[in-house]
Amino acid sequence: MNCVHGRAKHLLKEAGCEPKFVLFLLGKTGSRKSTLAALTLSFFGRFTASELPLSFRDTANSILYNAFSLKDVLTVIDDLHPSSRVEEQKMNGTAQAVMRAYGDRTGKGRLRADSSPMESRPPQGNAIVTAEFAPDIGESGTARYFALELKERDVDLQILSAYQREAANGTLRRCMFAYTEWIKEAFLHSGEAEREFVQFLNSRFLFCRDEFRKSGIRCHGRIPEAVAHLRMGMDFLLLFLKEKQVMDEESCAEVQQRFKDILYRLAALQAENIEQDKPTHLFIRKLFSLLESEKVCLLNKNETHEFVPNLCVGYEDEAWFYLHTDIAHRMVRKLCDEQGESFAVTAKGLLKAMAEEGLIKTSAGQNTVSVRINGKSRRVMCLDKHKAKAIADGAL
């Protein structure tokens, strides 16, 4: 529903629930992700896996220009698969730009030569991205896509071939035409009907979003919205199939429940992926990696140390890590640079995030605490040792 008809998409915007995410097909080569993306796109035209409209070999500006031009349709941005460190950094930058453009529905601000503002060019359709692995775009970027991971044997090749034949014969395009005509006839036949439809879209979106929130799945705030949009899309498809007598009511109800169960399971996995991309969790995992490889060390807080090695990033006792914030932050950032990963948060930003998540002790509104160590008073990041270990072990 949210990506099949221009007028319907505008109505979603009028209803205050414009979709703001990208569907992300993730899988190794041979998993048929590009083939599935092309098959989905065949509802809008004639496409194959080798003839997809956009690719991560294109520049970010080119992709975003086309995202604006491809109004009211679905598109595919194919093959996030860098072959070198330099190419990986470039593609990660492109992925970040794509996710933010679709996730925020805003265009890049530009000025003319006379300094007057140019018209903004946000994406006007929806997109599927295909990739062999998730890009390094941080918590915020990851929250702007909804991932579907494909394994090599997930796709039944015999069924896939049958659908490809139908796509080549134009069956999928005719289905899309019939669907959009049904939407116009059922919901947009008068001004009053259109206004009622906008209200219904808003209420249905809020219901699906709030129902997911009550499921108990801890997640980023964007996930319930993506779940709501995908459920609404399936709801309207099943209603269309039922009214056209392609499926009966019982079969529709069964598919609707199965889809909801699968969607919730995928949403839980997506929540875990976003959690792992949090700067705080990344910092803690890298800190433990540095400690285990003995590239840095911690000294016992309750002992006196006449010699402090250069590798020391702080102290510890049974319950806390007492970290020299700037030193620990610098070492983690260095490790991320060596591994080609991004760690853009500042030391001050890291402390703020740690405090907001209840991972560190605070005092008098400050995110560092004064602790007496080795006979001297020092201001340190006081990190909860048990919570940090749980994060490092993937248990939190």
URLIN-V63405 format. One record per helix or strand of 3 or more residues. SS is the DSSP state (hx for helix, st for strand). FROM is the first residue (numbers start at 1). TO is the last residue. If there is no record, write none. Layout:
<<SS;FROM;TO> <SS;FROM;TO>>
//
This chain:
<<hx;6;14> <st;22;26> <hx;33;41> <hx;60;69> <st;74;80> <hx;85;104> <st;126;131> <hx;138;142> <st;145;149> <hx;157;168> <hx;171;187> <hx;191;213> <hx;223;243> <hx;249;276> <hx;279;292> <st;297;300> <st;312;316> <st;320;323> <hx;325;338> <hx;347;356> <st;369;373> <st;376;384> <hx;385;392>>
//
